[in-house]
Amino acid sequence: MRGARWPMARQRRRWLGFMGALSGALLGPSWALAPTRIKVAAASNLKFVLADLTALYRQQTGVQVDVNLGASGNLARQILQGLPVEQFISADEAWVAELVKAGRTLDAGQRYATGQLALVVPQNSALPLSQGLAAVVRAMKTGDKFAIANPALAPYGVAAEEALLRAGVGPLPAPKKVLGDNIGQATQFVATGAAQAGITALALASAPEIASALQVLPLPVHLHSPLHQRMVLLQGASAAAVNWHRFLLSPPAQTVLVRHGYALPQ
């Protein structure tokens, strides 16, 4: 009897091995066993491109990525205060460096894109957009408002102030300037007519969801320091978050970023 049990044991091991292989084939890669939701914090300039990227990722993997949008500075401070997210996708590199310095990240992060500025006016505006930034500011009337993101919170606001200086406009007087809490709000100020002109992210201004409300002129890159954008995984990030992070650096994701007006990282 003892000798007869050995073939049965071998058969059982083979059967279990076959079932394990079949289960792996049915479930697919490791992400299929990972949590089905990921929470990330991302700069507002990424609103439309992340809508496309998260939809593509969910289609491919079944994983839902929940995005908390805001100014990079505000988001970094919230993360330091315990905001429960697994990844920070910043509009610049400085705020990522702050989190790295505080020991809140897995590593120094990765540069994923370079942003670009755009000068915008409402669709029905008569301001001379095609003549450039200085001409638009000179043509604005007393009481008109020029919108930018708050430079204390948003890298695109810092770049906007640089562009105004390098274009020969100089600092805008306080009565003429209106600050958005983030670049998305600054864009809305112009799209709704609350501001008569402004500087925003090209990726926002050219998105179909808002482009019909604006006239858009991409600004020369020499008018501001490069808007190198960096993302980083936070301490405690799940395997699912790591896979999503890798996806954002993949050729399909980079193609989507370029389509939305970003340059690839150098």
C-alpha positions as CSV (number, residue, x, y, z in Angstrom):
1,M,0.0,0.0,0.0
2,R,2.8,2.4,0.8
3,G,4.3,2.0,-2.6
4,A,1.0,2.7,-4.3
5,R,0.6,6.0,-2.5
6,W,3.7,7.5,-4.1
7,P,2.2,7.7,-7.7
8,M,-0.9,9.2,-6.2
9,A,1.2,11.8,-4.4
10,R,3.0,12.7,-7.6
11,Q,-0.3,13.0,-9.4
12,R,-1.6,15.3,-6.7
13,R,1.5,17.6,-6.9
14,R,1.2,17.8,-10.6
15,W,-2.5,18.7,-10.4
16,L,-1.9,21.4,-7.8
17,G,0.9,22.8,-10.0
18,F,-1.4,22.8,-13.0
19,M,-4.1,24.6,-11.1
20,G,-1.6,27.2,-9.8
21,A,-0.4,27.9,-13.3
22,L,-4.0,28.1,-14.6
23,S,-4.9,30.5,-11.8
24,G,-1.9,32.7,-12.7
25,A,-3.0,32.7,-16.3
26,L,-6.5,33.7,-15.5
27,L,-5.6,36.4,-13.0
28,G,-2.8,37.9,-15.2
29,P,0.1,40.0,-13.8
30,S,0.7,40.8,-10.1
31,W,-1.4,44.0,-10.4
32,A,-4.5,41.8,-10.5
33,L,-4.0,40.8,-6.9
34,A,-3.2,44.4,-5.8
35,P,-5.6,46.9,-4.2
36,T,-8.1,48.2,-6.7
37,R,-7.7,51.9,-5.7
38,I,-4.7,54.2,-5.4
39,K,-4.8,57.7,-3.9
40,V,-2.4,60.3,-5.4
41,A,-1.9,64.1,-5.0
42,A,-1.2,66.0,-8.2
43,A,-0.6,69.5,-9.4
44,S,-3.6,71.2,-11.0
45,N,-1.9,71.6,-14.4
46,L,-2.3,67.9,-14.8
47,K,-6.1,67.8,-14.5
48,F,-6.9,66.8,-18.1
49,V,-3.9,64.7,-18.9
50,L,-4.4,62.7,-15.7
51,A,-8.1,62.2,-16.6
52,D,-6.8,60.5,-19.8
53,L,-4.0,58.5,-18.1
54,T,-6.1,57.2,-15.2
55,A,-8.9,56.1,-17.6
56,L,-6.3,54.3,-19.8
57,Y,-4.7,52.6,-16.7
58,R,-8.0,51.5,-15.4
59,Q,-8.9,50.0,-18.8
60,Q,-5.7,48.1,-18.9
61,T,-5.5,47.0,-15.2
62,G,-8.8,47.5,-13.5
63,V,-7.1,49.7,-10.9
64,Q,-8.8,53.0,-10.0
65,V,-6.5,56.0,-9.4
66,D,-8.1,58.7,-7.3
67,V,-6.5,62.1,-7.8
68,N,-6.5,65.0,-5.3
69,L,-5.6,68.1,-7.4
70,G,-4.2,71.3,-6.0
71,A,-1.2,73.7,-6.0
72,S,2.0,71.8,-5.5
73,G,3.0,73.8,-2.5
74,N,-0.4,73.2,-0.8
75,L,-0.3,69.5,-1.5
76,A,3.3,69.1,-0.2
77,R,2.3,70.8,3.0
78,Q,-0.8,68.6,3.3
79,I,1.3,65.5,2.8
80,L,3.7,66.6,5.5
81,Q,0.6,67.0,7.8
82,G,-0.5,63.4,7.0
83,L,-2.6,63.6,3.8
84,P,-3.2,59.9,3.0
85,V,-1.8,59.5,-0.5
86,E,0.8,57.1,-2.0
87,Q,2.3,59.3,-4.7
88,F,2.9,63.0,-5.2
89,I,3.0,64.3,-8.8
90,S,4.4,67.8,-8.6
91,A,4.5,70.7,-11.1
92,D,8.2,71.2,-10.2
93,E,11.1,69.6,-8.4
94,A,11.5,71.8,-5.4
95,W,8.4,70.6,-3.6
96,V,9.4,67.0,-4.1
97,A,12.8,67.8,-2.7
98,E,11.0,69.2,0.4
99,L,9.3,65.8,1.0
100,V,12.6,63.9,0.3
101,K,14.3,66.1,2.9
102,A,11.6,65.4,5.4
103,G,12.0,61.6,4.9
104,R,8.5,61.1,3.6
105,T,9.4,59.5,0.2
106,L,10.8,56.2,-1.0
107,D,13.5,57.9,-3.1
108,A,14.3,61.2,-4.8
109,G,11.6,60.7,-7.4
110,Q,11.6,60.9,-11.2
111,R,11.3,63.7,-13.7
112,Y,8.3,62.8,-15.9
113,A,7.6,65.9,-18.0
114,T,8.5,69.5,-18.7
115,G,5.6,72.0,-18.8
116,Q,5.1,75.0,-20.9
117,L,3.3,78.4,-20.3
118,A,0.6,80.0,-22.4
119,L,-0.8,83.5,-22.6
120,V,-4.6,83.4,-22.6
121,V,-7.5,85.8,-23.1
122,P,-11.2,85.2,-23.3
123,Q,-12.5,83.9,-26.6
124,N,-14.3,87.2,-27.4
125,S,-11.4,89.5,-26.3
126,A,-10.0,92.2,-28.6
127,L,-6.6,92.3,-26.9
128,P,-3.7,91.8,-29.4
129,L,-2.8,88.3,-28.4
130,S,-0.8,87.5,-31.5
131,Q,1.6,90.4,-30.6
132,G,2.7,88.8,-27.4
133,L,2.8,89.3,-23.7
134,A,4.0,92.9,-23.5
135,A,1.5,94.1,-26.1
136,V,-1.4,92.4,-24.3
137,V,-0.5,94.0,-20.9
138,R,0.0,97.4,-22.5
139,A,-3.4,97.2,-24.2
140,M,-5.3,96.3,-21.0
141,K,-7.6,99.0,-19.6
142,T,-7.7,100.5,-16.2
143,G,-9.5,98.1,-14.0
144,D,-8.7,95.0,-16.1
145,K,-7.3,92.0,-14.3
146,F,-4.4,89.7,-15.2
147,A,-4.5,86.2,-13.7
148,I,-1.7,84.0,-12.6
149,A,-1.3,81.2,-10.1
150,N,-0.1,82.2,-6.6
151,P,3.7,82.0,-6.9
152,A,4.0,81.2,-3.2
153,L,2.1,77.9,-3.9
154,A,2.3,77.1,-7.5
155,P,5.4,76.7,-9.7
156,Y,3.5,77.9,-12.7
157,G,2.9,81.2,-10.8
158,V,6.6,81.6,-10.3
159,A,7.2,80.9,-14.0
160,A,4.5,83.5,-14.9
161,E,6.2,86.2,-12.9
162,E,9.5,85.4,-14.6
163,A,7.9,85.6,-18.0
164,L,6.4,89.0,-17.2
165,L,9.8,90.3,-16.1
166,R,11.7,88.9,-19.1
167,A,9.1,90.2,-21.5
168,G,9.8,93.7,-20.3
169,V,6.5,94.1,-18.5
170,G,7.9,94.1,-15.0
171,P,6.0,93.2,-11.8
172,L,2.3,93.8,-12.2
173,P,0.7,96.4,-9.9
174,A,-1.4,94.8,-7.2
175,P,-4.7,96.2,-8.5
176,K,-4.2,94.6,-11.9
177,K,-3.1,91.2,-10.7
178,V,-5.4,88.4,-9.5
179,L,-4.0,85.3,-8.0
180,G,-5.5,81.8,-8.3
181,D,-4.9,79.3,-5.5
182,N,-3.7,77.0,-8.2
183,I,-3.1,77.2,-12.0
184,G,-6.6,75.7,-12.6
185,Q,-8.3,78.5,-10.8
186,A,-6.2,81.1,-12.6
187,T,-7.3,79.6,-15.9
188,Q,-10.9,79.7,-14.9
189,F,-10.6,83.4,-14.0
190,V,-9.8,84.1,-17.7
191,A,-12.2,81.5,-19.2
192,T,-15.1,83.0,-17.2
193,G,-14.2,86.7,-17.9
194,A,-13.3,87.4,-14.3
195,A,-9.8,88.3,-15.6
196,Q,-9.2,89.9,-19.0
197,A,-5.9,88.0,-19.6
198,G,-3.6,85.6,-17.8
199,I,-0.7,83.1,-17.9
200,T,-1.5,79.4,-17.5
201,A,-0.3,76.0,-18.4
202,L,-0.4,75.2,-22.1
203,A,-1.7,71.7,-21.1
204,L,-4.8,73.3,-19.5
205,A,-5.4,76.0,-22.0
206,S,-5.3,73.6,-25.0
207,A,-7.6,71.0,-23.4
208,P,-10.8,70.5,-25.4
209,E,-12.8,71.0,-22.1
210,I,-11.7,74.6,-21.9
211,A,-10.1,75.6,-25.2
212,S,-13.4,76.9,-26.7
213,A,-13.5,79.6,-24.0
214,L,-10.0,80.9,-24.7
215,Q,-7.7,82.4,-27.2
216,V,-4.3,80.8,-26.6
217,L,-0.7,81.8,-27.4
218,P,2.2,79.5,-26.2
219,L,4.9,81.5,-24.6
220,P,8.6,81.2,-25.7
221,V,10.4,78.9,-23.3
222,H,13.3,81.4,-22.9
223,L,10.9,83.7,-20.9
224,H,11.1,81.5,-17.8
225,S,13.1,78.8,-16.1
226,P,12.3,75.2,-17.3
227,L,9.2,73.8,-15.7
228,H,10.7,70.4,-15.0
229,Q,8.0,68.3,-13.3
230,R,8.8,65.5,-10.8
231,M,6.8,62.8,-9.1
232,V,7.7,60.6,-6.1
233,L,6.3,57.6,-4.3
234,L,5.7,58.2,-0.6
235,Q,6.6,56.0,2.4
236,G,4.2,53.1,2.6
237,A,3.2,53.1,-1.1
238,S,1.6,49.9,-2.1
239,A,2.7,47.6,-5.0
240,A,-0.3,48.9,-7.0
241,A,1.1,52.5,-6.6
242,V,4.5,51.4,-7.7
243,N,3.0,49.8,-10.8
244,W,1.1,53.0,-11.6
245,H,4.2,55.1,-11.0
246,R,6.1,52.9,-13.5
247,F,3.2,53.2,-16.0
248,L,3.6,57.0,-16.0
249,L,7.2,56.6,-17.2
250,S,6.2,54.2,-20.0
251,P,6.0,55.0,-23.7
252,P,2.2,54.9,-23.8
253,A,1.9,57.3,-20.9
254,Q,4.6,59.6,-22.3
255,T,2.7,59.7,-25.7
256,V,-0.4,61.0,-23.8
257,L,1.7,63.7,-22.0
258,V,3.2,64.9,-25.3
259,R,-0.3,65.1,-26.8
260,H,-1.4,67.3,-23.9
261,G,1.4,69.8,-24.6
262,Y,4.2,68.5,-22.3
263,A,7.8,67.9,-23.4
264,L,9.5,64.6,-22.4
265,P,12.0,64.7,-19.6
266,Q,15.6,65.3,-20.6
